[in-house]
Amino acid sequence: MKENLKAMPKEYQPHTPVGPDLKWRYFWRIGPRPSNTRFQELNSEPLIPEGFPEWKETMDSWGYKMISAIEVVAEMAAIGFGLPKDAFTSLMRLELACPVTYQGPHLLAPTGSDLQKYGQEGTVFAGYHYDLNFLTIHGRSRFPGLNIWLRNGQKVEVKVPVGFFLIQTGKEIEWLTGGDCIAGMHEVVCTNRTIDAIKLAQEQGRSLWRVSSTLFACTHSIRCGSQALGTFCRIPPCKQIPTCPCRRIC
């Protein structure tokens, strides 16, 4: 990867972190977990912060809304790829007697960075990386700073309109499509637009915490091997896709 980064045009190269990501993140699981699993550490009981009696209801409500959006997009993608409508969503849930039981180890992950302390241009909040899960969905952050890389290697600063979600592909969908979809590379940094937003927030007396609402939607820990689906298993890159359960790879 380092060689590929050096080969990028200067304007498309990611920022280089000088230490750990300058962010705080809380994980809240969305949906029931399997009672029998080889990956128990992914399904541990959550901790609820003291002083927030509405915490569980609020987190679950928002998390399920994000999962619902992910499912719609996953069904649209399956149809577009010529697969059965539930080709992806069936891997996200365990079919039980009840109508819908989410079974992938989905995680709602609100993430914050203190711009009062780390609001200098070029500061890296999340270094250049891709996500290991199926699809990642973001609500609009309080401050800009997310950069993504298109398939052609072009770096783009993300601008999410009010009332919209951003969805990114993760490593699981790359495996399931035999490499036809590629896990999206991205980073979060303090840019000149972030600085402008900081100044405006200071003038308006608003918080200088950059908070983003992120959810990592996952396929089932056991049912999803990384076997490509449908015609994707005949795509040449598919031969390089690992064939053990996703959680073991992660």
Buried (B, 14 or more C-beta within 10 A) or exposed (E): EEEEEEEBEEEBEBBEBEEEBBBEBBEBBBBBBBEEBEBEEBBEEEEEEEEEEEBEEEBBEBBBBBBEBBBEBBBEBBEEBEBBEBBBBBBBBBEEEEEBEBBBBBBBBBBBBBBEEBBEEEBBBBBBBBBBBBBBBBBBBBBBBBBBBEEEEEBEBBEBEEEEBBBBBBBBBBBBBBBBBBBBBBBBBBBEBBBEBBEEBEEEEEEBBBBBBBBBBBBBBBBBBBBBBBEBBEBEBBEEBEEEBBBEBB
